[in-house]
Amino acid sequence: MSFPPDASLHDPAPSFYSRWCALNDWLRSHEALWRPVPFMEPQPGWARQWPELAAWLEALSDADCDHYDARPEQLANGLSRWLPGLAGHGERIALPTLAPPPDRLAAVRLPETQAVDMPGRKRQQAGAFAAALLPLATGVLDWCCGKGHLARTLARHGPTGVTGFEWNPQLVADGNRLARQFGDAVELRCQDVMAGDLTWPDATHGVALHACGDLHRRLLHLAGTGAAPRLSLSPCCYHLTAADRHQPLSERIRRNPDRLTLNRDELRLAVQETVTAPARVRAQTAEASQWRLGFDALQRQLRGCDHYLPVPSHPSRLMREGFEAFCRWAAARKQLPLPDAVDWPYWLAVGRRRFRQVRRHELLRHLFRRPLELWLVLDYAVFLEEQGYRVRLGTFCERALTPRNLLLDARRDPP
């Protein structure tokens, strides 16, 4: 089942709220599959309940893992022989494409010669996001704008200039310098967007490309309950919030007695996707994970306690010093005495075996990343409808460009 871009609580088509309810029920019915964290639990409950499923996953090659991680619908269909509720995964998360044809994208992106200090992927993301919003009818405020890459892109296609809010004064100075250099009608301002006395400027379209957690939630609340005629955002990093537990924005969803409750760590699952990470970064991340899993196995034996022991972020220098140095550092941080003799190669081998297992177990958990993200963003859509907006929800680019490709575009009809 797919949903039209203008799905509304007032349309005969399935509403955002009804879709949220269906997704909420589905996520609740599969909690045992996505709540356990394979990195922390060598034998999650589902692996004991469905041993054949666990064996199938653990027999996958690295190439198989890459294939299925990029194609969750195929994995879900394959696993539905044990878990029938996973069938139809692709339809469950289907969204309309809000991106324009490729020939229009080229005309919207900043020219490469003017995309100074702007990584190529960011240039493409800003161009795709801007193209999905055109035409612009009012002044624009770029929320958490950084150096104003999106602001400069939009300024070339709007009736008036673009204002940007950014708390970092160096980014503001750099962005204003670039705007002057290339003649863009952009003005960036130093502004703490979380300030309690901040008000929304009249007749201003709010935009945000990948504002994180509380920052995009603040935008939704401030602009949505204020005077914004239009609000367009692509949310990111939902777990970056001061609240210990997720609180929906929508009053209707807050009143739903059956809604999921999530803590900050569980929200992180929605953004655990790195299709854009360079190979070098992925390799380094894998090695660090192997070391952490090796130390985890060692600490379980030393403490006589089969529970995960969280270790803080380690200094980058340890990646040059090796596994033993990492374990000694971690043991010191956790005040865990080490015996005089430790078979370091053995525990490193254990860590590597566990990493192989974790990667395969996580394939199952990863099937719930997009559904969980959509569950979060549907709450935003319902909230905006409650404020009197007509809302579109879809994707503004392909997943290969950025996994955070959801776009909420809300318009309020003039009085």
N, C-alpha and C positions, 0 to 999 in steps of 0.2 A: 504494500500500500504506500503510495507516495502522496505528498501533501502540497497543495498549491502555494505559491509564494505569498499570497494575500490571505492565508487562512486566518479566520477571526472568530471570536466567540459569537459573533452575530451572523455568521455565514452558515449555510446548510452543510458546507464541507466540514470535515473533522476539525475541531477547534484546537488551539494550542493547549488549552487546559485538558481537553479529553486526551490529547496525545501525551501530555505529561502524565496523566493518570495511568494510561496504559504502560508507559515506560517505567513508572514508579512501581507498578505491580510486578512487572517482569523482573526488574532489578531486585525487588524484595524476594521474589520466588527463587532467585539464583544467588542469594547472599553467600551461601556456603562455597561458591566457586570463586568469588572475587574479593571477599573480605580477607581471607588468609593471605599473608604475604610470603611467597615462596622463599625469599631471601632469609626470612626469619624462621620458617617452619619447614624443616627437611621432609616431613611427611604430613602434608595437610590432610584434613579429614576427607576431602573428596578423593584423594589418591587411595585411601583405604576403602572407601565405599565403592569406587569404580577402578579396581586394580588393572583391568584390561585397558581402560582408557589411559591410565598412567603409564602402562608399559608401552602403549602405542606412541605416546608423546616422547618418552625417554629413548625410543629407538630411532627417532628422527635424526637425520644428518644435519650438519650446520647449514648446508644449502637448503634443506627442507625448511629449517627454521626461518631463514631469510625469506623464502618463498611465502610461507604462511603468514609471517608477520606483516608482509606487504599486501596480503590478500586475505583479510580476516573472514570474508564471506565464505571462501573456500574451506577454511579451517572449521568454521562453525557448521557448515553442511557436513563435513567429514565427521565431526564429533557428535552430530545429532543422532548417530546410531546408538549412542549411550545416553545422550542428553537431548531428547526430542525438542525441548524448549529452545534450543539454539537454532533450529531451522528458521529460515526467513530472516536471518540477521541483517542482510543487506536492505531489505524492505523496511525493517524496523528503524534504521537510521537514515533512510533516504531523505534527501532535501533537494529543492530546486536549485539550479545553477543561476546565480545572479550576475555572473561575469559576462561581459559583452564578447562578441566575436574577436578572434586574435588580431584581425586587421585594425580594429579600433584601439586595442591595447597599445600598440606601438605609438599611436598618436598622443596618448595620454601620459605615458612614462616620461620622466625627465630625460633629455638627451644625455648620452654617456659623458659627453664633454662638460656637462654642467652638473653631473652627479658627483661632485667633489665630496670626499670623506664619506661616501655612501656605498656600502658593499653592494655588489651586483644583485644578490638575492633580495636585499632590502629595497633596491630600486624597482625590481619587478613586483614585489609585494605591494609597495606604495602605489605603483601604477595600476595594478589590478584592483586594489581597494578603491582608488579614486574613480576608475572607469565604471565600477559598479554603482557609483553614487550619482553620476552625471545624468541630467543637468542639475546644476546648483542654482538655487533661487534666491539665497540670502547670504549674508556674511557668515563666515565659518570660524569656529573656535576649535583648534587642534589641542586636545586634552593630553597632558603628559607628552609633549611633542618632541622631546630630545633636541636634536639640532634642526628640527623643522623640515625633515625630508618630505613627510607627507604634506605639510603645510605648503611647501614650495611647489609640490606637484599639483595640489588643488588650486593654488592661487592663479595658475595659468588658464583655468577653465571656469572661473566663477565671475559673478557680476561685480563683486567687491573684493577687497583684500582678505587675508586670513590672519587671525590672531592665534598665537600659541602660548599655552601655559606650561612652564617647566620650572622645577625647583632648583636645578643645578645651574648656577650662574655662568659657569664656563661653557656649558652647552648652549645657553641662551646667547652668550657673546659670539660663539662660533656660528650659530645659526643666523644671527642678524648680519654677521659679516658676509656669509654666503648669499643671503638675500640681497644685500646691497651690491655685491659683486655681479650678480646676474640679473639685477633689476626686477626682482620678484616682489610683489605687493604683500609682503609678510612682515609682521612685527611679533617677535617673541618677547614674552615678559616673564620675569622671575615671579613665580607664584606657588605657594604651598596649596595644592588643590584640596588638601584635607582640612584647611583652615575653616573654623566654624563660622566666620563672618563672611565667607565668600558667597556672592549671589550670582545668579545667571544673567548675563546681558540680554536685553530684549532682542527679539527677532534674530536670534543667532542659532545657526545649525551646529550642533555639537558632534565632533567626530573623534574617534580614538582607535588607533591601530595597535593592538596588543598591549593595552594598558593592563596592569596586573592586579588581580585580587581586589583588595579594598579600594584601589584607585578607580577601577571601572565601575565598581558598585557605588562609589561616591558620585561618579558622573551620572549614572542611571537615576539615583535619588535626587541629586541637585537639579539636573536638567529636566528630568522626567516630571518632577513635581513643580518645576518652575515655568519659565516662559519659552522654552525651546520649541520652535515650530517643527524641528526635525532633529533626530538623534540617530547616529550611525556608528556602530562600534563592532570591533572584532575582539572579544574578550580573551584573556590569557591568564595562566598561573592562578587558578581559582583558590589554591591553598595558601597564597600569600595574604593572609588575613589576621587581624588581631584576635578574632573570636576563636575560642577553642572548638566550637561546633558550628556547623553551617546553619545559617538562618535565612530562609527564603525571603525574597523581597515582596513577592505577591501575597496580599492578605488572604486571598482565596486558598492559596497553597499552604500558607501558615496554619489555616484552620483545618486542613485535611488531617484527620487523626491517623491515617495510614501512611503518611509520608515517611520516607527514609530519614534516618538521622545519621549524619556523617561527621567525623572529626577531621581535623586539619590534615592529618596524614592520609586519610582515606580520600580526601579531595585531590591529593597529589596524583592519584591514578589517572585522572582525566587528562593529564598533560605528560604522561610518561611515554613519549614518542619522540624519537630523534632521527627521523628520516633525513634531516638536513645536516647532521653532524659529519664532519670530515672523517675519513678512515683513520687518521692518526689519533683523533680524539676518541673514537670508538674503541680503538685498540688499547689506549691508555686507561679508559674507563673499565674495560674488561679486566685488565691486569689488576687494577685496584680492587675490583670486586672479588677476584680470586684470592687476593691477600686477605681481605676482610673475612671471607668465608673460611679460609684456612685458620685464621686467628679465632673465629667463632667456634670452630670444631675443637681447637686446642683449649679455649677457655671453658667449654662445656665439660671437658674431661677434668681439667684442673679444679674446677669448682664443684664437680659432682652434681651439676645442676643442668638439666637439658632445656635451658631457656636462652633465647637470644640476649646478648649483652650489647646494647648500642654503644658505638664508639664515635666520637665527634669527627668532624672533617680533619684530615691530616695535612700537615705542611707539604707542599709540593716537592721539597728536597728529598723526602723519603722515597719518592718514585725512582730516584737515582741511587739510593742506598740499599735497596733490596728488601726481600721479604722479612728476613730476621730483624732488620732495623725497624721495619714497620711494626712487627709484633712486640718488640721491646718498648717502642713508643706507646702502643696501644695499652699494653699491660701496665705501664707506669701511669697512664692517664686514668685507668680504672682501678689503680692500687691493687693489682693482682700479682702476687709474687710468682716468679718463674723458677722452675728447678734449675740446677746447675747444668744439667744435660738435657737438651731438647733436640729431637730429630727434626730439624727444620725442613729438609727435603721431603720427609714424610708428610708433614702438615701442609706444605705447599701443594703436594700432590692431592691431598684430601680437598683442599680449597679449589683446585682445578676441576676435580670430579663434581664437587657440589655446584660449581658455576655451570657446568654442562647441564646438570639436572635442573638448576634454577631457571636457566634459559628456556628449557622445554616446558617446565611447569608454568612459567609466566606467559607462555603462548595462550593458555586457557584464560588466564586473568586479563590479558590484553584485549580479549574479545569484548570486554566491558568498558574499555576506555572511552570510545566514542559514545556509546549509550549513556554513560555517566555524564560526559560533557554536555550532551544534548539535553539531558534531564536538568542540568544546571541552567542552561541557556533558555530552555522553555519557561522556566520560572521568570526569567527576565522579560520574556515576551508577554507573558500573562500580566506581569506587573505594569508594563507599558500600556497594555490594553486597558488596564484599570485606571490609568491616568488619561485616557481618552485618545490614545494614538491608534492609527492603523499600522499594522506591523507586518513587515516581510522578514522571513528567516530563511537563509540559504547559504550557499558557499560562494566566495568571491574569487577563488583560484583553485587550482588542483592541489591535492594533498602533497604532491612531490615538492611544491614550492614552499609550503608551510603546512604542517598538520593543524595549526590553529587558523583554519580557513573559514570559520563560521562568520556570517555577517548578519547582525540585527539592524534593520533599517526601519525607523518608525517616523511617521508623519502625523502631525496634528492638524486637522482641518481648521482654517481660519474662522473666527466667530462670525 
